[in-house]
Every structure is written in structure tokens, then in C-alpha cells.
Amino acid sequence: MTVGTASGTFQPAPEGTQAITYDSTAVPPGATAQVSVATTTQGIRVRLAVTGLVSRRAYGAHLHTKTCTSVPDDAGPHYQHQADPSQPSVDPAFANPRNEVWLDFTTDPRGAATIAAQQSWTFDPVRPPRSLVLHAQLTRTDPGKAGTAGARVACLTLRG
């Protein structure tokens, strides 16, 4: 059962835009992203498909707690199943691909990629994720840096 989807074409950030690019060299205007979230018998499955990005480039991608605005940090921290009491979360006990939804990818020669993450838990209906953020780098896992992935280069507001 699909419980949420979002798709959009990235563009500069006028208010109310669902898909915002913050760095047009990393996420050119016209690039697209589609996110789907489905419940499974094991938990949730999140799928991301992107097109029109930079060829053969690595990106970090995570679900975040708030919607996108023209200010990259307004999307809030990563969505965490078990929230880290210390924010920003850089503790590998909380900032990890088992407690968050990490969708890191490297684009193909055409600037496209499809990635999916499966979790054994479901989203909290009171505080579901509100956006997908693309980051400038792949996600780090080392203590003190866990969950970090460089600058926020684009954001897609999720519709539930």
C-alpha cells in the first residue's frame, strides 16, 4: 500500500515551490525527483527516482522533518525513528541507515538514478517526514560526523 508520494521539477526557490534547488551546479533547474513511500509487511519502503542531475555524481539523500522553504535549514533535521535527544544528531547510535532513511546514490551517465530503502518500522503518524533533501556529499558514518552529508543542494516537499 502506498502511503505517500511526491514528485517535482527542481527550480530556484520562490515560496510555495514543492521542489527547490539551492545549488544549480549540483541540481540544475529542470531536474526531477519522485519519492514514494509504501507500507509493507516488514515496515516501510521508500523509493527515490531522479533525472536531470549531474552525470556520474554522488549525492546524499535523506528524509527530513519539515517542509522545504527558500532557506535550506528550514527543512529541519533528518527524520529519525528513535529521535536523538542531542541535535544536531551526529551520534552513530542514532544517525545511521537503520534509524533514518538514507537514499544516497550516484547518478548514471544521463544524470539519473533510482534507489530504495527498506525499514522494519513505520513513520510516526503524529510526526511523519515532510521532505526529501539532497545533499552535496555521500552520508558519513564516523563518530561526531555520522549522518552529515555536506550542504543541502535541493529539497522536495512530501505530500501525505
C-alpha angles and dihedrals in degrees: 000000000000111000100179143004137181134180134173148156112245118239138154114294117273109158114271095030111139096205115040129183115206096178114036092190090062099032110025118208107266095038112129138213132190123191126188127184120197133178116233134183087263099046126275136343120203120194127191126191121182134183136181097033126132113296117257094356127142121231135181115225131185141160113254134202102241139043125267123267134166087275110075096212092055089082087075128216128323115290107255126193089211105030118227108236088216117069134231087042113225097146110115088218088070106015099066138109092258094058098033134038108255116184101172115166146166117226124236124238089282094052094254133125141166122202135167136196126201121204129189091220136060132233120272104252090215094054110021121166113276104193149018114230124199114211132203095241142030115273118272124225104189120113113273091019101050113137095014118127108168129257123355104250101176142001135204119196112224121227115212 
